[in-house]
Amino acid sequence: MAVGYKTGGRQPGSPNRATSAAREAIAAFVDGNAGRLQEWLDAIAEGVIEPATGDKPARVLVPPNPVKAFELFQSVVEYHIPKLARTELTGDGGGPVQTTINHVYEPANPKPIDG
C-alpha cells in the first residue's frame, strides 16, 4: 500500500462477487421450487403414508404436523413480507407518554349578553 492512500481493491459500495453469486443461486433455487412449496407444506401438515402393498402393511413415513407446517410457512413469508421492527414510545426521561387534551365547551345556542 502506498503511503497515505489506498491504491487497489474493490471500490467502496461495490458488491462482493461471491455474495452476488450466492444470492443469484439462492434466487434461482427459490424461483424453481416456488410451485412445489404448497406440496411440501401439505406433506408436512397432513403427513406421508406409504400405502400397503401385497403383504406389507401401510406405514407412516412422515407423521402429520400442522404446527410445523405453519412455522415453516411463517419463515418463508418473512422473505416476502419482512417483519416490522418493534418500537417503544416513551415520554420525557424514559417515562410514560403524557397526553393533554384541551376541550372548550361552546353551547349550541349561546344567549346574547345584555349590556
Secondary structure, DSSP 8 states (H G I E B T S, - for coil): --TTS--SS--TT---HHHHHHHHHHHHHHHHHGGGHHHHHHHHHH-EEE--BTTB--EEEE---HHHHHHHHHHHHHHHS----------GGG-------------SS------
